[in-house]
């Protein structure tokens, strides 16, 4: 081989070897980050343990004194990422507690006090005239996770009808079938991680949760031999998913809107979750992924995600701008976000995970951050939930 071509060959070999080494190093770093996050999730879960008045175990959203009740959705989110941190008894006891706490008409709670008192509205019962719009969906989620790990058919048989009743209690628009919050008065709060936002009309995120829980209820019905009922719930979930794609999508921006009447802002968390659930179609998923990449600096800080596009705030929100759910950056949706971003920029998705873990290692897993402000350290959902989306991203690559 002539000298010139030999040099080119050697140069190419070095470049390829370096690229492979970089890829291997990045993969190893991602693997290490996931392992650290798994360990931290387990540590926080076990450290959060409190005891209910009846002696049962409770796992509030934060380690230490802060959230003085057992929150349903936060518990469900720990199961998404770290279910093996719980014993079978703890899972079944918690699922039984939340099912027993359903209202007479089937509505799910926001949280349950350590004394066993069911609380249906956020703010310890002070926000909205009616139960929060996501309680039934997360009740199904907890039962689904508990059954998947324990395979306790007797538990499922005893509670399946209550779960069906819970799903029928979700407030929906009879015309669109989407989850609905009435425009008159202060009807109810939407998804609990936006409970300070006064959404009205058909609401996007709670409708996504309805699709997810409809699919999960179908799984549970199938497990007890009710195949026809399972098929009906799968069909219902598909119907609502199609309506979500039609009603909330904004093709000009490439994101879904949060609601149809009030607080119609484009929803970053919900758009990512729609891709993660495969509710968004291929074209919508690609557009959302591109939006995340193109606007990354405005919506991501230290691997944590804003509810809304950069510089955008909710039309009506009890939280001040650049605080909490109205401009803060949260780790909770980071897994859905990187799962979506991975479609167009895997390296940036990995970087987001690494930044998130680096921030946690430096300052702890907080509820939300903004600049140097860090709110509520040792927050369980921040550590646990991202793991589900990160693992799904890794599986998708395989």
C-alpha positions as CSV (number, residue, x, y, z in Angstrom):
1,X,0.0,0.0,0.0
2,X,1.5,3.4,-1.0
3,X,2.6,5.6,2.0
4,X,-0.2,8.2,1.4
5,X,-2.9,5.6,1.4
6,X,-1.4,3.9,4.4
7,X,-1.5,7.1,6.4
8,X,-5.1,7.7,5.4
9,X,-5.9,4.1,6.4
10,X,-4.3,4.5,9.8
11,X,-6.0,7.9,10.3
12,X,-9.4,6.3,9.6
13,X,-8.7,3.4,11.9
14,X,-7.7,5.7,14.7
15,X,-10.9,7.9,14.2
16,X,-13.1,4.8,14.1
17,X,-11.4,3.4,17.2
18,X,-11.8,6.7,19.0
19,X,-15.5,6.9,18.0
20,X,-16.1,3.3,19.3
21,X,-14.2,4.2,22.5
22,X,-16.3,7.3,23.0
23,X,-19.5,5.4,22.4
24,X,-18.4,2.7,24.8
25,X,-17.5,5.3,27.4
26,X,-20.8,7.1,27.0
27,X,-22.7,3.8,27.3
28,X,-20.7,2.9,30.4
29,X,-21.4,6.3,31.9
30,X,-25.1,5.9,31.2
31,X,-25.0,2.5,32.8
32,X,-23.2,3.8,35.8
33,X,-25.8,6.7,36.0
34,X,-28.7,4.3,35.9
35,X,-27.1,2.1,38.6
36,X,-26.6,5.1,40.9
37,X,-30.1,6.3,40.3
38,X,-31.5,2.9,41.2
39,X,-29.5,2.8,44.4
40,X,-30.6,6.3,45.3
41,X,-34.2,5.5,44.6
42,X,-34.1,2.5,46.9
43,X,-32.4,4.5,49.6
44,X,-35.0,7.3,49.5
45,X,-37.9,4.9,49.5
46,X,-36.7,3.1,52.5
47,X,-35.8,6.3,54.3
48,X,-39.2,7.8,53.7
49,X,-41.0,5.0,55.6
50,X,-43.7,6.2,58.0
51,X,-46.3,4.3,60.0
52,X,-50.0,4.8,59.6
53,X,-52.3,4.9,62.7
54,X,-53.3,1.3,62.0
55,X,-49.6,0.2,61.8
56,X,-49.4,-0.2,58.0
57,X,-46.4,1.2,56.2
58,X,-46.7,4.5,54.3
59,X,-44.3,6.1,51.9
60,X,-44.9,9.9,51.6
61,X,-43.3,11.9,48.7
62,X,-40.3,13.2,50.6
63,X,-37.9,11.9,53.2
64,X,-38.5,13.6,56.6
65,X,-41.2,16.0,57.7
66,X,-42.8,17.9,54.8
67,X,-45.5,16.0,53.1
68,X,-47.5,14.7,56.1
69,X,-49.7,12.1,54.3
70,X,-49.5,9.2,52.0
71,X,-49.8,10.5,48.4
72,X,-51.3,8.3,45.8
73,X,-49.6,9.5,42.6
74,X,-46.2,9.9,44.1
75,X,-46.3,6.3,45.4
76,X,-47.4,5.1,42.0
77,X,-44.4,6.9,40.5
78,X,-42.0,5.1,42.9
79,X,-43.5,1.8,41.6
80,X,-42.8,2.8,38.0
81,X,-39.0,3.0,38.7
82,X,-38.2,1.1,41.8
83,X,-40.9,-1.5,42.7
84,X,-38.4,-4.0,44.0
85,X,-37.7,-1.6,46.9
86,X,-41.0,-2.8,48.4
87,X,-42.1,-6.1,49.9
88,X,-45.1,-7.8,48.6
89,X,-47.0,-7.1,51.8
90,X,-46.2,-3.4,51.6
91,X,-47.4,-3.3,48.0
92,X,-50.7,-5.1,48.7
93,X,-51.3,-3.1,51.9
94,X,-50.9,0.2,50.1
95,X,-53.0,-0.9,47.1
96,X,-55.7,-2.0,49.5
97,X,-55.6,1.3,51.4
98,X,-56.0,3.4,48.3
99,X,-58.8,1.1,46.9
100,X,-60.7,1.3,50.3
101,X,-60.3,5.0,50.2
102,X,-62.2,5.4,46.9
103,X,-65.3,7.7,47.4
104,X,-68.8,6.2,47.4
105,X,-69.0,6.9,43.6
106,X,-65.5,5.6,42.9
107,X,-63.4,8.7,42.8
108,X,-59.8,8.2,43.8
109,X,-58.0,10.2,46.5
110,X,-55.3,12.9,46.2
111,X,-53.7,11.4,49.4
112,X,-54.6,9.6,52.6
113,X,-53.7,11.0,56.0
114,X,-51.6,8.9,58.3
115,X,-54.7,8.6,60.4
116,X,-56.5,6.9,57.5
117,X,-58.6,9.8,56.5
118,X,-59.1,10.0,52.6
119,X,-58.4,13.4,51.1
120,X,-59.9,13.9,47.6
121,X,-58.7,17.4,46.8
122,X,-55.1,18.8,46.8
123,X,-54.0,21.2,49.5
124,X,-55.3,18.7,52.1
125,X,-58.8,19.1,50.8
126,X,-58.8,22.8,50.1
127,X,-58.5,23.0,46.3
128,X,-61.5,22.5,44.1
129,X,-65.1,21.5,44.8
130,X,-64.7,17.9,43.6
131,X,-62.0,15.2,43.7
132,X,-58.8,15.7,41.7
133,X,-59.1,14.5,38.1
134,X,-56.3,11.9,38.3
135,X,-57.1,9.9,41.5
136,X,-58.9,7.0,39.8
137,X,-56.2,6.5,37.2
138,X,-53.5,6.3,39.8
139,X,-55.5,3.9,41.9
140,X,-55.6,1.6,39.0
141,X,-51.9,2.1,38.5
142,X,-51.0,1.1,42.0
143,X,-53.2,-2.0,41.8
144,X,-51.7,-2.9,38.4
145,X,-48.1,-2.6,39.7
146,X,-48.9,-4.5,42.9
147,X,-50.5,-7.4,41.0
148,X,-47.7,-7.6,38.4
149,X,-45.1,-8.1,41.2
150,X,-47.1,-10.3,43.6
151,X,-49.3,-12.2,41.2
152,X,-51.9,-12.3,44.0
153,X,-55.0,-13.4,42.1
154,X,-57.2,-13.4,45.2
155,X,-56.4,-9.7,45.9
156,X,-57.3,-8.9,42.3
157,X,-60.6,-10.8,42.4
158,X,-61.6,-9.0,45.6
159,X,-60.8,-5.5,44.1
160,X,-61.4,-5.6,40.4
161,X,-65.0,-4.3,40.5
162,X,-63.9,-1.4,42.7
163,X,-61.2,-0.5,40.0
164,X,-63.8,-0.6,37.3
165,X,-66.1,1.7,39.3
166,X,-63.1,4.0,39.8
167,X,-62.6,4.4,36.1
168,X,-66.3,5.1,35.6
169,X,-65.9,7.9,38.1
170,X,-63.4,9.8,36.1
171,X,-65.0,13.1,34.9
172,X,-65.3,13.1,31.1
173,X,-66.8,15.1,28.3
174,X,-69.7,12.9,27.0
175,X,-69.1,14.2,23.4
176,X,-65.3,13.8,23.2
177,X,-64.8,11.1,25.9
178,X,-61.8,13.1,27.1
179,X,-61.3,13.9,30.8
180,X,-63.0,17.2,31.5
181,X,-63.0,20.0,34.1
182,X,-66.0,22.2,34.1
183,X,-65.5,25.9,33.3
184,X,-67.9,27.0,35.9
185,X,-66.5,27.8,39.4
186,X,-63.6,25.9,40.8
187,X,-64.6,22.4,39.7
188,X,-61.5,20.4,40.4
189,X,-57.7,20.2,40.1
190,X,-56.1,18.5,37.1
191,X,-53.1,16.2,37.2
192,X,-51.5,16.5,40.7
193,X,-48.1,17.8,39.4
194,X,-50.1,20.8,37.9
195,X,-52.6,21.1,40.8
196,X,-51.8,24.9,41.1
197,X,-52.9,25.4,37.5
198,X,-56.6,26.3,37.0
199,X,-57.2,24.3,33.8
200,X,-60.7,24.1,32.3
201,X,-62.4,22.2,29.5
202,X,-61.0,18.9,28.2
203,X,-57.6,18.3,29.8
204,X,-54.7,16.6,28.1
205,X,-52.6,15.0,30.8
206,X,-55.4,13.4,32.7
207,X,-56.8,12.0,29.4
208,X,-53.4,10.4,28.8
209,X,-53.6,8.9,32.2
210,X,-57.0,7.6,31.3
211,X,-55.6,5.8,28.3
212,X,-52.8,4.3,30.3
213,X,-55.1,3.2,33.1
214,X,-57.7,1.8,30.6
215,X,-55.0,-0.4,29.2
216,X,-53.9,-1.5,32.6
217,X,-57.5,-2.2,33.7
218,X,-57.8,-4.4,30.6
219,X,-54.7,-6.3,31.7
220,X,-56.2,-6.9,35.2
221,X,-59.6,-7.9,33.8
222,X,-57.9,-10.4,31.5
223,X,-56.0,-11.8,34.5
224,X,-59.2,-12.7,36.2
225,X,-60.7,-14.2,33.0
226,X,-63.0,-11.4,32.0
227,X,-61.8,-11.2,28.4
228,X,-64.9,-9.4,27.0
229,X,-64.6,-6.7,29.6
230,X,-60.9,-6.4,28.9
231,X,-61.5,-6.0,25.2
232,X,-64.0,-3.2,25.8
233,X,-61.5,-1.3,28.0
234,X,-58.8,-1.7,25.4
235,X,-61.2,-0.4,22.7
236,X,-62.2,2.6,25.0
237,X,-58.5,3.4,25.6
238,X,-57.9,3.4,21.8
239,X,-60.9,5.7,21.2
240,X,-59.6,8.2,23.8
241,X,-56.1,8.1,22.4
242,X,-57.4,8.9,18.9
243,X,-59.3,11.8,20.3
244,X,-56.3,13.1,22.1
245,X,-54.3,13.2,18.8
246,X,-57.2,15.1,17.2
247,X,-58.1,17.6,19.9
248,X,-54.9,18.8,21.6
249,X,-52.3,18.6,18.8
250,X,-50.9,21.9,17.5
251,X,-49.1,21.1,14.2
252,X,-47.7,24.7,13.9
253,X,-45.6,24.3,17.1
254,X,-45.2,20.5,17.2
255,X,-46.6,20.0,20.7
256,X,-49.8,19.1,22.4
257,X,-51.8,21.8,24.3
258,X,-52.7,21.3,28.0
259,X,-56.5,22.1,27.8
260,X,-59.2,23.3,25.5
261,X,-60.7,26.2,27.4
262,X,-58.4,27.8,30.0
263,X,-54.6,27.1,30.3
264,X,-54.2,26.1,26.7
265,X,-50.4,26.5,26.8
266,X,-48.2,23.9,25.1
267,X,-47.4,21.1,27.5
268,X,-43.8,19.8,27.5
269,X,-44.4,17.1,30.1
270,X,-47.6,15.9,28.5
271,X,-46.1,15.9,25.0
272,X,-43.2,13.7,26.2
273,X,-45.6,11.4,28.0
274,X,-47.8,11.0,24.9
275,X,-44.7,9.7,23.0
276,X,-43.8,7.4,25.9
277,X,-47.3,5.9,25.9
278,X,-47.4,5.6,22.1
279,X,-50.5,7.8,22.1
280,X,-48.8,10.3,19.8
281,X,-48.5,9.0,16.2
282,X,-45.2,8.7,14.4
283,X,-45.4,12.2,12.8
284,X,-46.3,13.8,16.1
285,X,-43.6,11.9,18.0
286,X,-41.0,13.1,15.5
287,X,-42.2,16.7,15.7
288,X,-42.1,16.6,19.5
289,X,-38.6,15.2,19.5
290,X,-37.4,17.9,17.1
291,X,-39.0,20.6,19.3
292,X,-37.2,19.2,22.3
293,X,-33.9,19.3,20.5
294,X,-34.3,22.7,18.9
295,X,-35.5,24.3,22.2
296,X,-33.4,22.3,24.6
297,X,-31.6,25.2,26.4
298,X,-35.0,26.8,27.1
299,X,-36.7,23.8,28.6
300,X,-33.9,21.8,30.3
301,X,-31.8,22.8,33.3
302,X,-29.4,20.2,34.9
303,X,-31.3,17.4,33.2
304,X,-34.6,18.6,34.7
305,X,-37.6,19.8,32.7
306,X,-39.9,22.8,32.6
307,X,-43.7,22.2,32.3
308,X,-44.0,24.7,29.5
309,X,-41.8,26.1,26.7
310,X,-39.2,28.6,27.7
311,X,-40.6,32.0,28.7
312,X,-44.1,30.7,28.8
313,X,-46.3,30.7,31.9
314,X,-49.7,29.4,32.8
315,X,-52.7,31.6,32.0
316,X,-54.1,31.0,35.5
317,X,-51.9,29.6,38.3
318,X,-51.7,30.1,42.0
319,X,-47.9,29.7,41.9
320,X,-45.8,32.8,41.1
321,X,-43.8,32.9,37.9
322,X,-40.5,31.1,38.0
323,X,-41.5,29.0,41.0
324,X,-42.9,25.5,41.5
325,X,-45.2,24.4,38.7
326,X,-45.0,27.8,36.9
327,X,-41.4,27.9,35.6
328,X,-39.5,25.5,37.9
329,X,-37.5,22.6,36.4
330,X,-38.5,19.1,37.6
331,X,-36.8,15.7,37.3
332,X,-40.2,13.9,37.4
333,X,-40.7,13.8,33.6
334,X,-37.1,13.4,32.7
335,X,-37.5,9.8,31.6
336,X,-40.3,10.5,29.2
337,X,-38.3,13.4,27.9
338,X,-35.1,11.5,27.1
339,X,-37.2,8.6,25.7
340,X,-38.6,11.1,23.2
341,X,-35.4,13.1,22.6
342,X,-33.6,9.8,21.8
343,X,-35.5,9.6,18.5
344,X,-33.5,12.5,17.1
345,X,-30.4,12.9,19.3
346,X,-29.4,9.9,21.4
347,X,-26.2,11.6,22.6
348,X,-28.1,14.6,23.9
349,X,-30.6,12.2,25.6
350,X,-27.7,10.5,27.3
351,X,-26.2,13.9,28.3
352,X,-29.5,14.8,29.9
353,X,-29.4,11.7,32.1
354,X,-25.8,12.3,33.1
355,X,-26.5,15.9,33.9
356,X,-29.5,14.9,36.0
357,X,-27.5,12.4,38.0
358,X,-24.6,14.8,38.4
359,X,-27.0,17.4,39.8
360,X,-28.5,14.8,42.2
361,X,-25.1,13.8,43.4
362,X,-24.2,17.3,44.1
363,X,-27.3,18.6,45.7
364,X,-29.8,15.7,46.2
365,X,-32.9,14.8,44.3
366,X,-35.1,17.9,44.8
367,X,-38.8,18.4,44.0
368,X,-37.8,21.2,41.6
369,X,-35.0,23.6,40.9
370,X,-34.4,26.9,39.2
371,X,-30.9,28.4,38.9
372,X,-29.4,28.1,42.4
373,X,-32.8,27.5,44.1
374,X,-33.4,23.9,45.2
375,X,-36.8,23.1,46.7
376,X,-37.6,20.0,48.9
377,X,-34.6,17.7,48.8
378,X,-34.9,13.9,49.0
379,X,-38.0,13.9,46.8
380,X,-38.9,10.3,45.8
381,X,-40.6,10.8,42.4
382,X,-37.6,12.8,41.2
383,X,-35.3,9.9,41.7
384,X,-37.7,7.0,40.9
385,X,-39.9,7.9,37.9
386,X,-37.1,8.9,35.4
387,X,-35.8,5.3,35.6
388,X,-38.9,4.0,33.8
389,X,-38.3,6.2,30.7
390,X,-34.5,5.8,30.8
391,X,-34.9,2.0,30.8
392,X,-37.5,2.2,28.0
393,X,-35.0,4.3,26.0
394,X,-32.3,1.8,26.4
395,X,-34.6,-1.1,25.4
396,X,-35.7,0.8,22.3
397,X,-32.1,1.1,21.2
398,X,-31.7,-2.6,21.6
